[in-house]
Amino acid sequence: KQMRAERDRRAAILTAEGVKQSQILEAEGARQAAILQAEGYAKAAVLRAEGEGQAITTVFKAIHDGKPDPELLAYQYLLTLPKIAEGESSKLWIIPSEFTEALNSISGGFLGKKGAPGA
């Protein structure tokens, strides 16, 4: 009886050790998976930001190489305004003063004299 009790005790210890090791390995695997997933998300965010930065640089260079006049810039602003309004967080708009100046020059072109209505 005593030998059997000792064997049962050792078997229980070995089973507990096996369960413990299994849980440790599962936790370590989950930890590594979470780390790798977070690194993947971070790398994707960096690559997206770099791509957007390159796109902005390309557009900026193209605009400045073309030497746009204020009327063209105002027209581009007008085209962009509806896209800005589509956003959920567009409760407040800040419109640069250059925009209103350019609008005045555009309207002046339609009205005959710069900034003078009815001229």
ZATORDO-899342 format. One record per atom (N, C-alpha, C, O, CB): residue in one letter; x, y, z; atom name; chain. Coordinates in steps of 0.001 Angstrom, whole numbers, plus 500000, padded with zeros to 6 digits. Glycine has a CB too. Layout:
// ZATORDO-899342
aa|c1|c2|c3|at|ch
A|X|Y|Z|CA|A
...
END
This chain:
// ZATORDO-899342
aa|c1|c2|c3|at|ch
K|500806|498798|500000|N|A
K|500000|500000|500000|CA|A
K|500847|501263|500000|C|A
K|500547|502236|499308|O|A
K|499084|500000|501187|CB|A
Q|501879|501225|500767|N|A
Q|502742|502407|500867|CA|A
Q|503429|502683|499532|C|A
Q|503560|503841|499133|O|A
Q|503796|502219|501980|CB|A
M|503868|501631|498838|N|A
M|504527|501810|497533|CA|A
M|503532|502373|496513|C|A
M|503864|503222|495686|O|A
M|505118|500459|497024|CB|A
R|502316|501871|496606|N|A
R|501308|502360|495661|CA|A
R|500998|503836|495942|C|A
R|500847|504620|495005|O|A
R|500010|501504|495751|CB|A
A|500907|504209|497171|N|A
A|500647|505599|497540|CA|A
A|501786|506485|497062|C|A
A|501557|507592|496574|O|A
A|500459|505737|499064|CB|A
E|503008|506001|497202|N|A
E|504178|506770|496732|CA|A
E|504135|506933|495214|C|A
E|504422|508011|494693|O|A
E|505500|506072|497156|CB|A
R|503772|505847|494497|N|A
R|503664|505930|493032|CA|A
R|502568|506918|492629|C|A
R|502754|507718|491713|O|A
R|503373|504532|492426|CB|A
D|501446|506859|493303|N|A
D|500344|507780|493005|CA|A
D|500760|509234|493264|C|A
D|500424|510143|492506|O|A
D|499101|507424|493851|CB|A
R|501505|509418|494363|N|A
R|501978|510761|494693|CA|A
R|502919|511273|493611|C|A
R|502792|512415|493170|O|A
R|502683|510768|496061|CB|A
R|503861|510441|493180|N|A
R|504808|510828|492120|CA|A
R|504069|511082|490808|C|A
R|504397|512022|490083|O|A
R|505883|509728|491921|CB|A
A|503085|510259|490504|N|A
A|502301|510445|489275|CA|A
A|501553|511777|489329|C|A
A|501483|512488|488326|O|A
A|501301|509271|489076|CB|A
A|501002|512112|490472|N|A
A|500286|513382|490622|CA|A
A|501245|514553|490457|C|A
A|500907|515557|489830|O|A
A|499586|513456|491995|CB|A
I|502454|514418|491028|N|A
I|503467|515476|490893|CA|A
I|503861|515638|489431|C|A
I|503940|516758|488928|O|A
I|504717|515159|491755|CB|A
L|504108|514524|488748|N|A
L|504490|514587|487331|CA|A
L|503361|515190|486487|C|A
L|503611|515982|485579|O|A
L|504850|513178|486806|CB|A
T|502134|514812|486792|N|A
T|500995|515374|486059|CA|A
T|500907|516881|486293|C|A
T|500693|517649|485354|O|A
T|499675|514685|486488|CB|A
A|501071|517296|487536|N|A
A|501019|518726|487858|CA|A
A|502141|519480|487158|C|A
A|501924|520570|486629|O|A
A|501107|518941|489379|CB|A
E|503339|518904|487153|N|A
E|504471|519531|486451|CA|A
E|504182|519645|484956|C|A
E|504489|520663|484336|O|A
E|505771|518722|486680|CB|A
G|503588|518597|484379|N|A
G|503245|518626|482957|CA|A
G|502225|519707|482644|C|A
G|502357|520423|481652|O|A
G|502712|517275|482518|CB|A
V|501204|519828|483492|N|A
V|500184|520863|483307|CA|A
V|500824|522240|483432|C|A
V|500539|523151|482654|O|A
V|499035|520702|484339|CB|A
K|501699|522369|484432|N|A
K|502385|523651|484648|CA|A
K|503210|524034|483422|C|A
K|503119|525163|482940|O|A
K|503294|523577|485896|CB|A
Q|504006|523105|482919|N|A
Q|504840|523378|481734|CA|A
Q|503976|523713|480524|C|A
Q|504305|524602|479738|O|A
Q|505743|522167|481416|CB|A
S|502869|522989|480384|N|A
S|501969|523244|479262|CA|A
S|501408|524663|479333|C|A
S|501356|525365|478324|O|A
S|500823|522217|479245|CB|A
Q|500988|525082|480526|N|A
Q|500440|526428|480691|CA|A
Q|501504|527494|480451|C|A
Q|501226|528539|479863|O|A
Q|499843|526591|482089|CB|A
I|502727|527220|480912|N|A
I|503832|528166|480691|CA|A
I|504100|528312|479196|C|A
I|504250|529426|478692|O|A
I|505119|527695|481426|CB|A
L|504159|527187|478493|N|A
L|504426|527238|477053|CA|A
L|503294|527945|476300|C|A
L|503551|528707|475368|O|A
L|504620|525818|476498|CB|A
E|502049|527694|476700|N|A
E|500920|528378|476059|CA|A
E|500987|529882|476302|C|A
E|500761|530675|475388|O|A
E|499584|527819|476581|CB|A
A|501298|530270|477534|N|A
A|501391|531697|477861|CA|A
A|502532|532351|477097|C|A
A|502386|533465|476591|O|A
A|501587|531894|479372|CB|A
E|503661|531668|477011|N|A
E|504811|532208|476273|CA|A
E|504475|532349|474789|C|A
E|504846|533339|474158|O|A
E|506052|531299|476455|CB|A
G|503778|531367|474239|N|A
G|503362|531445|472838|CA|A
G|502407|532607|472596|C|A
G|502535|533325|471605|O|A
G|502705|530140|472412|CB|A
A|501448|532790|473506|N|A
A|500504|533903|473374|CA|A
A|501232|535234|473488|C|A
A|500921|536186|472773|O|A
A|499398|533809|474444|CB|A
R|502206|535294|474394|N|A
R|502997|536522|474571|CA|A
R|503764|536855|473295|C|A
R|503748|537996|472834|O|A
R|503979|536374|475758|CB|A
Q|504433|535859|472730|N|A
Q|505197|536085|471500|CA|A
Q|504277|536477|470346|C|A
Q|504622|537337|469536|O|A
Q|506002|534828|471130|CB|A
A|503110|535847|470272|N|A
A|502164|536192|469207|CA|A
A|501696|537636|469353|C|A
A|501593|538361|468363|O|A
A|500953|535236|469224|CB|A
A|501410|538057|470592|N|A
A|500966|539436|470820|CA|A
A|502063|540426|470456|C|A
A|501791|541470|469861|O|A
A|500544|539633|472286|CB|A
I|503305|540100|470812|N|A
I|504436|540980|470489|CA|A
I|504605|541091|468978|C|A
I|504758|542188|468442|O|A
I|505741|540456|471137|CB|A
L|504578|539957|468300|N|A
L|504744|539972|466844|CA|A
L|503603|540727|466163|C|A
L|503827|541449|465192|O|A
L|504820|538538|466302|CB|A
Q|502386|540559|466670|N|A
Q|501251|541274|466086|CA|A
Q|501406|542780|466296|C|A
Q|501160|543565|465380|O|A
Q|499922|540780|466702|CB|A
A|501811|543180|467495|N|A
A|502005|544610|467773|CA|A
A|503119|545182|466905|C|A
A|502998|546294|466390|O|A
A|502329|544833|469263|CB|A
E|504200|544429|466742|N|A
E|505295|544889|465876|CA|A
E|504811|545027|464437|C|A
E|505194|545964|463736|O|A
E|506494|543913|465945|CB|A
G|503972|544095|463999|N|A
G|503416|544174|462646|CA|A
G|502557|545409|462458|C|A
G|502661|546097|461443|O|A
G|502599|542935|462342|CB|A
Y|501699|545693|463446|N|A
Y|500861|546893|463369|CA|A
Y|501723|548154|463357|C|A
Y|501458|549093|462606|O|A
Y|499871|546938|464549|CB|A
A|502757|548163|464199|N|A
A|503629|549341|464268|CA|A
A|504352|549549|462939|C|A
A|504441|550671|462443|O|A
A|504653|549194|465415|CB|A
K|504861|548469|462374|N|A
K|505578|548581|461101|CA|A
K|504628|549045|459991|C|A
K|505002|549859|459147|O|A
K|506226|547224|460722|CB|A
A|503406|548525|459999|N|A
A|502425|548943|458991|CA|A
A|502110|550428|459131|C|A
A|501983|551136|458132|O|A
A|501130|548111|459114|CB|A
A|501984|550899|460367|N|A
A|501699|552323|460594|CA|A
A|502850|553189|460103|C|A
A|502630|554241|459502|O|A
A|501436|552592|462087|CB|A
V|504077|552748|460358|N|A
V|505252|553504|459904|CA|A
V|505293|553541|458381|C|A
V|505536|554593|457790|O|A
V|506559|552881|460462|CB|A
L|505057|552404|457751|N|A
L|505083|552358|456285|CA|A
L|503976|553226|455683|C|A
L|504188|553901|454676|O|A
L|504939|550907|455795|CB|A
R|502779|553205|456313|N|A
R|501699|554068|455832|CA|A
R|502094|555533|455943|C|A
R|501883|556314|455015|O|A
R|500405|553807|456619|CB|A
A|502669|555900|457089|N|A
A|503075|557297|457301|CA|A
A|504160|557702|456311|C|A
A|504131|558810|455776|O|A
A|503576|557502|458745|CB|A
E|505117|556807|456064|N|A
E|506174|557119|455092|CA|A
E|505581|557296|453698|C|A
E|505974|558206|452967|O|A
E|507249|556005|455076|CB|A
G|504642|556438|453327|N|A
G|503995|556556|452022|CA|A
G|503230|557859|451883|C|A
G|503302|558525|450851|O|A
G|503060|555388|451793|CB|A
E|502490|558222|452940|N|A
E|501758|559488|452908|CA|A
E|502723|560666|452846|C|A
E|502456|561656|452164|O|A
E|500844|559613|454137|CB|A
G|503837|560563|453554|N|A
G|504843|561627|453515|CA|A
G|505423|561793|452119|C|A
G|505610|562913|451644|O|A
G|505962|561336|454511|CB|A
Q|505709|560668|451464|N|A
Q|506233|560738|450101|CA|A
Q|505193|561332|449153|C|A
Q|505534|562106|448258|O|A
Q|506660|559342|449615|CB|A
A|503934|560972|449349|N|A
A|502877|561523|448494|CA|A
A|502761|563029|448689|C|A
A|502628|563775|447720|O|A
A|501525|560843|448793|CB|A
I|502810|563473|449936|N|A
I|502734|564909|450214|CA|A
I|503918|565632|449594|C|A
I|503758|566701|449004|O|A
I|502686|565169|451730|CB|A
T|505107|565053|449726|N|A
T|506305|565663|449147|CA|A
T|506178|565764|447632|C|A
T|506533|566785|447044|O|A
T|507558|564855|449521|CB|A
T|505675|564710|447001|N|A
T|505517|564709|445548|CA|A
T|504528|565787|445109|C|A
T|504786|566524|444157|O|A
T|505049|563330|445060|CB|A
V|503404|565875|445803|N|A
V|502403|566892|445458|CA|A
V|502964|568287|445700|C|A
V|502796|569178|444868|O|A
V|501107|566686|446278|CB|A
F|503627|568480|446831|N|A
F|504221|569778|447163|CA|A
F|505208|570205|446082|C|A
F|505194|571352|445635|O|A
F|504925|569720|448536|CB|A
K|506067|569273|445664|N|A
K|507067|569582|444635|CA|A
K|506381|569903|443308|C|A
K|506764|570849|442620|O|A
K|508052|568399|444459|CB|A
A|505374|569120|442953|N|A
A|504675|569365|441687|CA|A
A|503991|570724|441696|C|A
A|504001|571438|440694|O|A
A|503644|568260|441418|CB|A
I|503398|571078|442827|N|A
I|502730|572378|442912|CA|A
I|503743|573503|442758|C|A
I|503519|574448|442002|O|A
I|501975|572518|444250|CB|A
H|504850|573398|443471|N|A
H|505835|574482|443425|CA|A
H|506603|574522|442104|C|A
H|507015|575592|441658|O|A
H|506811|574339|444574|CB|A
D|506795|573367|441482|N|A
D|507436|573361|440165|CA|A
D|506533|574018|439126|C|A
D|507021|574632|438177|O|A
D|507779|571920|439737|CB|A
G|505220|573893|439301|N|A
G|504270|574486|438364|CA|A
G|504030|575960|438600|C|A
G|503365|576611|437795|O|A
G|502974|573763|438436|CB|A
K|504559|576506|439693|N|A
K|504407|577916|440057|CA|A
K|502951|578369|439907|C|A
K|502642|579185|439038|O|A
K|505327|578795|439188|CB|A
P|502057|577843|440749|N|A
P|500638|578183|440603|CA|A
P|500344|579614|441023|C|A
P|501003|580168|441904|O|A
P|499785|577229|441419|CB|A
D|499351|580199|440384|N|A
D|498919|581542|440781|CA|A
D|497829|581401|441854|C|A
D|497305|580305|442056|O|A
D|498391|582362|439538|CB|A
P|497490|582474|442527|N|A
P|496496|582397|443609|CA|A
P|495137|581874|443149|C|A
P|494431|581227|443922|O|A
P|496315|583759|444231|CB|A
E|494769|582147|441907|N|A
E|493481|581683|441411|CA|A
E|493436|580158|441357|C|A
E|492432|579548|441723|O|A
E|493200|582273|440026|CB|A
L|494524|579548|440901|N|A
L|494571|578088|440841|CA|A
L|494503|577497|442246|C|A
L|493800|576514|442480|O|A
L|495851|577616|440122|CB|A
L|495232|578097|443170|N|A
L|495203|577603|444547|CA|A
L|493807|577740|445145|C|A
L|493347|576844|445854|O|A
L|496223|578360|445410|CB|A
A|493132|578847|444867|N|A
A|491767|579030|445372|CA|A
A|490836|577979|444782|C|A
A|489970|577443|445472|O|A
A|491249|580445|445043|CB|A
Y|491025|577694|443505|N|A
Y|490212|576665|442861|CA|A
Y|490452|575311|443520|C|A
Y|489508|574557|443762|O|A
Y|490525|576591|441353|CB|A
Q|491706|575006|443809|N|A
Q|492023|573746|444489|CA|A
Q|491395|573703|445881|C|A
Q|490892|572663|446307|O|A
Q|493548|573560|444591|CB|A
Y|491425|574827|446584|N|A
Y|490752|574903|447890|CA|A
Y|489267|574576|447730|C|A
Y|488703|573797|448499|O|A
Y|490932|576314|448524|CB|A
L|488644|575189|446715|N|A
L|487213|574957|446496|CA|A
L|486924|573485|446232|C|A
L|485919|572954|446706|O|A
L|486709|575804|445326|CB|A
L|487792|572828|445483|N|A
L|487599|571408|445204|CA|A
L|487767|570561|446461|C|A
L|487152|569502|446586|O|A
L|488577|570946|444132|CB|A
T|488590|571022|447383|N|A
T|488881|570254|448592|CA|A
T|487818|570429|449669|C|A
T|487622|569528|450485|O|A
T|490226|570654|449141|CB|A
L|487137|571551|449693|N|A
L|486158|571827|450755|CA|A
L|485092|570742|450914|C|A
L|484809|570358|452049|O|A
L|485481|573140|450483|CB|A
P|484488|570227|449844|N|A
P|483488|569160|450048|CA|A
P|484086|567912|450698|C|A
P|483415|567236|451479|O|A
P|482853|568780|448713|CB|A
K|485330|567609|450383|N|A
K|485971|566440|450996|CA|A
K|486182|566669|452487|C|A
K|486045|565747|453290|O|A
K|487318|566134|450309|CB|A
I|486516|567902|452851|N|A
I|486696|568228|454267|CA|A
I|485365|568083|454996|C|A
I|485320|567590|456123|O|A
I|487261|569665|454440|CB|A
A|484290|568511|454357|N|A
A|482970|568470|454987|CA|A
A|482484|567044|455212|C|A
A|481632|566820|456072|O|A
A|481964|569223|454137|CB|A
E|483004|566075|454461|N|A
E|482581|564684|454614|CA|A
E|483062|564075|455924|C|A
E|482455|563125|456419|O|A
E|483087|563858|453453|CB|A
G|484130|564599|456488|N|A
G|484684|564032|457711|CA|A
G|483744|564196|458889|C|A
G|482985|565162|458964|O|A
G|486014|564673|458027|CB|A
E|483802|563227|459822|N|A
E|482930|563267|460996|CA|A
E|483348|564358|461976|C|A
E|482523|564850|462745|O|A
E|482933|561916|461697|CB|A
S|484603|564732|461952|N|A
S|485092|565705|462938|CA|A
S|485194|567111|462353|C|A
S|485977|567928|462838|O|A
S|486453|565272|463471|CB|A
S|484421|567394|461328|N|A
S|484515|568713|460688|CA|A
S|483452|569653|461248|C|A
S|482550|570087|460531|O|A
S|484362|568589|459154|CB|A
K|483570|569954|462510|N|A
K|482649|570883|463159|CA|A
K|483130|572327|463009|C|A
K|482322|573256|462994|O|A
K|482493|570528|464643|CB|A
L|484422|572508|462902|N|A
L|485007|573841|462822|CA|A
L|485974|573868|461647|C|A
L|486843|573005|461523|O|A
L|485728|574229|464154|CB|A
W|485813|574859|460795|N|A
W|486719|575019|459663|CA|A
W|487523|576280|459871|C|A
W|486994|577313|460282|O|A
W|485949|575068|458316|CB|A
I|488793|576186|459584|N|A
I|489653|577366|459600|CA|A
I|490115|577570|458169|C|A
I|490826|576740|457603|O|A
I|490878|577204|460598|CB|A
I|489701|578683|457597|N|A
I|490023|578963|456194|CA|A
I|491106|580026|456166|C|A
I|490933|581101|456740|O|A
I|488754|579428|455390|CB|A
P|492230|579738|455502|N|A
P|493322|580708|455462|CA|A
P|492918|581995|454750|C|A
P|492070|581979|453857|O|A
P|494535|580100|454777|CB|A
S|493526|583101|455149|N|A
S|493194|584393|454546|CA|A
S|493577|584426|453072|C|A
S|492963|585146|452285|O|A
S|493895|585529|455295|CB|A
E|494585|583654|452698|N|A
E|494977|583609|451286|CA|A
E|493817|583109|450427|C|A
E|493674|583498|449268|O|A
E|496216|582703|451092|CB|A
F|492999|582248|451008|N|A
F|491867|581697|450278|CA|A
F|490873|582796|449918|C|A
F|490410|582874|448780|O|A
F|491177|580604|451102|CB|A
T|490549|583640|450887|N|A
T|489590|584713|450598|CA|A
T|490182|585725|449626|C|A
T|489465|586261|448781|O|A
T|489163|585418|451894|CB|A
E|491472|585993|449734|N|A
E|492118|586896|448775|CA|A
E|492046|586316|447369|C|A
E|491769|587031|446405|O|A
E|493588|587153|449171|CB|A
A|492295|585021|447261|N|A
A|492246|584388|445950|CA|A
A|490821|584393|445404|C|A
A|490613|584594|444207|O|A
A|492783|582952|446026|CB|A
L|489841|584172|446276|N|A
L|488449|584239|445825|CA|A
L|488107|585630|445315|C|A
L|487395|585771|444321|O|A
L|487497|583849|446959|CB|A
N|488610|586659|445991|N|A
N|488377|588030|445528|CA|A
N|488965|588239|444141|C|A
N|488342|588876|443291|O|A
N|488979|589043|446514|CB|A
S|490167|587704|443904|N|A
S|490777|587895|442588|CA|A
S|490039|587090|441525|C|A
S|489939|587522|440377|O|A
S|492259|587495|442619|CB|A
I|489519|585917|441903|N|A
I|488733|585138|440937|CA|A
I|487449|585885|440596|C|A
I|487097|586037|439427|O|A
I|488407|583725|441498|CB|A
S|486752|586349|441639|N|A
S|485507|587071|441374|CA|A
S|485793|588349|440599|C|A
S|484981|588763|439773|O|A
S|484774|587397|442690|CB|A
G|486932|588977|440853|N|A
G|487310|590166|440095|CA|A
G|487495|589839|438625|C|A
G|487162|590649|437760|O|A
G|488588|590776|440658|CB|A
G|488018|588668|438340|N|A
G|488178|588245|436950|CA|A
G|486843|588086|436254|C|A
G|486714|588396|435070|O|A
G|488947|586946|436880|CB|A
F|485841|587600|436989|N|A
F|484514|587450|436404|CA|A
F|483792|588782|436288|C|A
F|482993|588990|435375|O|A
F|483686|586488|437228|CB|A
L|484078|589685|437222|N|A
L|483356|590958|437254|CA|A
L|484062|592057|436469|C|A
L|483514|593147|436308|O|A
L|483168|591405|438682|CB|A
G|485232|591794|435994|N|A
G|485914|592771|435152|CA|A
G|487075|593450|435827|C|A
G|488109|593639|435186|O|A
G|484957|593796|434700|CB|A
K|486968|593822|437065|N|A
K|488039|594528|437759|CA|A
K|488305|593802|439067|C|A
K|487368|593360|439732|O|A
K|487673|596029|438008|CB|A
K|489545|593677|439435|N|A
K|489920|592900|440602|CA|A
K|489259|593436|441864|C|A
K|489508|594567|442282|O|A
K|491426|592894|440764|CB|A
G|488400|592592|442471|N|A
G|487797|592931|443748|CA|A
G|486698|593963|443685|C|A
G|486157|594327|444729|O|A
G|488828|593406|444653|CB|A
A|486342|594451|442513|N|A
A|485326|595504|442418|CA|A
A|484051|594923|441841|C|A
A|483993|594657|440641|O|A
A|485825|596688|441549|CB|A
P|483029|594718|442654|N|A
P|481776|594174|442129|CA|A
P|481090|595168|441202|C|A
P|481028|596368|441467|O|A
P|480837|593794|443275|CB|A
G|480590|594631|440131|N|A
G|479854|595450|439177|CA|A
G|480714|596329|438304|C|A
G|480168|597150|437567|O|A
G|478899|596291|439894|CB|A
A|482020|596207|438342|N|A
A|482891|597074|437546|CA|A
A|483118|596508|436176|C|A
A|483829|597109|435370|O|A
A|484218|597282|438237|CB|A
END
